[in-house]
Amino acid sequence: MGIRSDLEANFDFDIVDEFLDHYSMMVDSMEIMILDLSKPDMQKRSVDELFRVFHNIKSASGYLQMDSMLRLSSLVEDELEQIRSSDREVNEETINWLLEISDMFAIWHDNLKQDETLAKVRYALLKIPDLEK
């Protein structure tokens, strides 16, 4: 029994189904928003949208008791809040880190679709990029 079966056994089917639909849309849009961070005219909008996406994932994964997803989305949300509150441009290191984060959430999306156990977070993702450069 995988993560999807666990969710369906512990939560109302409609809640799980709605989460999966929204999660799928958020994962599909993450990479585009992250790549838009390199465009000065798109940066503020992309940071705000990414913040909202990770905030929504954090809230839903907390409710659904998916701890690894909750912890990683919280970490990313905190970093995006620092970016939002500064006037600095997003650097390449941060963009690359966010792309790797996006890959992790895509892996979890596949785990959910295939009813597998959620993959473990790669340790390298926990190394926060230097926002100053």
N, C-alpha and C positions, 0 to 999 in steps of 0.2 A: 504494500500500500504506500503510495507516494503522497506528496504534499497536497495535491488537488483532492484526493480521497479523504485526507485528514480534514481539510477545510470543509468539504461537503458533509462530513460526519459530525462536525462540531458547530457549524453555522448554517443558517437558512440558505437554501440553494440559490435563491434570488440575489442574496448579498454576495455570495461567492461569484456567481455569474456576472453580476455588475462590476465587481472588482476586476475580474479577468478581462472584461471588455475594455474598461478604462485603463488598466495596466498595459494592455496590448497597444492602445493608442499612444500612451505616454512613452513607452519604450520605442515605438516606431518613430516618434518625433524628436527624441533626445539628441540623436547624432546631428541632425540638421541644425537644431538650436545651438549645439556646442560649436559646430563649425562656423556658425554665424557670429560667434564671439570674436573671431578674428577680423570682422568687418566693423570699423569704428562706428558707422552709422546704425548698425544693428546691435551693438554690444549691450546697451542698457535694456532694450526690449528682450533680448535673449536671456540675459541674466535674470530678469524678472520672471520670465516664463519658466526657465529652468528651476528657479527657486520655488515657484508654484507647483511644478511637477514633483519635485522631491518632497515638498511639504505634504502634498496629497498622498504620495507613496508612504511617507512616514506615518501619517494618520491612519491610513487603511491597514498597513502592515502591523501597526501597533494594535489596532482593533482585532485583527485576525491572528494575532500572536505569532507572527513570523519574525522572530527576534533578529536574525542576521540581516534581513532586509530593513527592519526598523533601525538597527544601529548604523548601517551604512548610509541609509537615506538621511539620518540625523546628522551624520558627519558631513555629508555633502551640503545639506541645507545650511549648516553653520558656516561652511567655507563660502558658500554663495552669499550669505548675509554679509560677510566681511567684504566681499567684492562689491556688493550693492552699496555699502556704506562708505566706500572709498571713491576717489576720483581717478584712480589709476586704470590704465587699460589692462585687459586680461592678457597675460603673457602666454607664450607657447607651452611652457611647462604645465601650466594650469589647464590649458586646452587639451593637451595630451593625457593628463591625469583624468579629466572628465570623460574623454573618449574611452579610456580603460574602464572607468566606472560604468559608462553606458554599456560596454561589452558584458560586464558582470550582470547588470540588470537584464540584458538580452538572454544570457545563459539561464537566469532564473525564469524568464518567460518561457524558454524551451522546457525547463524542468516542470513548470506548471502545466504546459500543454501535454507533455508526455507522462504526467503523473509520476514523476521521479522525486527523489529527495532533493531538496535545494542544495546546490553546490556550495562548498565552503568558500568564503571570501578569501581571495588571494592576499597574502600578507602585504605585498607591495602596494596594494590600493590604500592601505592605512597610512602610508607615508604622504603627508600633506605637502603639496607643492609650495614653493616659496612665492608668495603673492607679490613680493616687492620687485622682482626682476622685470 
